[in-house]
Amino acid sequence: MKRYLIGVAAGLAAVVSLSGCVAVRSSHGYVLERGEEGLDAKVGLDTKESVLARYGEPSLIGTFDQNAWYYMTSFDTARAFFRPKTQRREIIAFQFDDEGVVKNVGFYDLSDGMDVSMVSRVTPTRGKELTFWEQLLGNVGQLPAAGVGEQQGPQ
């Protein structure tokens, strides 16, 4: 009987510990369920107002070009404490002319993306670089400008 309870407890512990390995799926952004084929926007016919009415507010408007609207969605999977991995990404890009009429519609997915490596240079700053101990003990023995209980400012 005791052996049976130990086996049940070990099995229960294994099941509970494996539940932490379940993948958590999340989606972010605008979700176009029909994919690229589901785009109803017509180049030369649709305007900013009709795109806004059909798809809602864009995820992003171009910083330097206000006539570029982007609708983005991303599907990620994460396990336990590991970094999330992007499973699928879709971006729909609308380009408008100066009159607000659709000039171009682009559809991009995860395969169109590229990895960008970050620059690891450090900008030097003026001043003294303090060690850990200098930072820790730097204020020891210094008194505050005004004594405890004294009033500051004009009386």
C-alpha positions in Angstrom: 0.0 0.0 0.0 2.8 2.4 0.9 4.5 1.6 -2.4 1.3 2.3 -4.2 1.0 5.8 -2.6 4.6 6.7 -3.4 4.0 5.7 -7.0 0.8 7.8 -7.2 2.6 10.8 -5.5 5.5 10.5 -8.0 3.2 10.3 -10.9 1.2 13.3 -9.7 4.4 15.3 -9.2 5.5 14.4 -12.7 2.2 15.6 -14.2 2.3 18.9 -12.3 5.9 19.6 -13.2 5.2 18.9 -16.9 2.3 21.3 -16.9 4.9 24.1 -16.8 6.2 23.0 -20.2 2.9 23.8 -21.9 3.3 26.3 -24.8 1.5 29.6 -24.3 0.2 31.1 -27.6 -0.5 34.7 -28.0 -1.5 37.0 -30.9 -0.9 40.7 -31.2 -2.2 43.3 -33.6 -4.7 43.3 -36.4 -5.9 39.8 -37.4 -6.9 39.5 -41.1 -8.5 36.0 -41.1 -8.7 35.6 -44.8 -5.0 36.3 -45.6 -3.7 38.0 -48.7 -6.6 36.8 -50.8 -9.1 38.4 -48.5 -7.9 41.9 -49.2 -10.8 43.8 -50.7 -8.9 47.1 -51.2 -8.9 48.2 -54.8 -5.9 50.3 -56.1 -7.1 53.6 -57.5 -10.7 53.2 -56.1 -10.4 53.0 -52.3 -9.5 56.0 -50.2 -8.2 56.4 -46.7 -11.8 56.7 -45.4 -12.9 53.4 -47.0 -9.8 51.6 -45.8 -10.4 53.0 -42.3 -14.0 51.9 -42.4 -13.2 48.4 -43.6 -10.1 47.6 -41.5 -10.2 50.1 -38.6 -7.3 52.1 -37.3 -3.9 51.0 -38.6 -1.3 49.4 -36.3 1.2 51.9 -37.5 1.3 55.1 -39.6 4.6 55.9 -41.3 6.8 58.2 -39.4 8.2 60.1 -42.4 5.4 59.3 -44.8 1.9 59.9 -43.4 0.5 58.2 -46.5 1.8 54.8 -45.5 -0.5 52.7 -43.3 0.5 49.3 -41.8 -1.8 46.6 -40.3 0.4 44.1 -38.4 -0.3 40.8 -36.7 2.0 38.4 -34.9 1.5 35.0 -33.5 4.0 33.9 -30.8 4.6 30.8 -28.8 6.4 30.7 -25.5 7.5 27.8 -23.3 8.2 28.2 -19.6 11.0 30.8 -19.1 12.3 30.7 -22.7 12.0 33.7 -25.1 8.8 33.7 -27.2 9.3 32.5 -30.7 7.3 34.1 -33.5 5.4 31.5 -35.5 3.6 33.7 -38.0 3.7 37.4 -38.8 1.6 39.3 -41.4 1.9 42.9 -42.4 -0.5 44.6 -44.8 0.9 47.9 -46.2 -1.3 50.5 -47.8 0.4 53.4 -49.8 -1.8 56.4 -50.6 -1.2 59.2 -53.0 -1.5 62.9 -52.1 -5.3 62.8 -52.6 -5.7 59.9 -50.2 -6.4 57.2 -52.9 -4.8 53.8 -52.5 -1.7 53.7 -54.7 -0.3 50.3 -53.7 -1.2 47.4 -51.4 1.6 45.1 -50.1 1.4 41.9 -48.1 4.4 40.7 -46.2 4.9 37.6 -44.0 7.7 36.2 -41.7 9.8 35.1 -44.6 10.1 38.8 -45.8 11.7 39.9 -42.5 15.4 40.0 -41.7 17.4 39.9 -38.6 19.0 43.2 -37.5 22.1 43.0 -35.3 22.4 45.7 -32.6 25.5 47.9 -32.3 27.3 47.2 -29.1 29.3 50.5 -28.9 29.1 52.5 -25.7 28.9 56.3 -25.7 31.4 57.7 -23.3 30.2 60.1 -20.6 31.9 62.7 -18.6 32.6 62.3 -14.9 34.2 59.7 -12.7 33.4 56.0 -12.9 32.7 54.8 -9.4 33.5 51.3 -8.2 30.9 49.2 -6.3 32.4 50.1 -3.0 32.7 53.8 -3.8 29.0 53.9 -4.7 28.1 51.9 -1.5 30.2 53.9 0.9 30.2 57.3 -0.9 27.6 59.0 1.3 28.8 57.6 4.7 29.7 60.4 7.0 28.2 63.2 5.0 25.6 65.3 6.9 22.5 66.7 5.3 22.5 70.4 4.4 19.8 71.3 7.0 19.8 69.8 10.5 17.0 67.5 11.5 13.9 69.4 12.7 15.1 72.8 11.3 12.9 74.7 8.9 14.2 75.3 5.4 13.5 78.4 3.4 12.4 82.0 4.5 10.7 82.4 7.8 
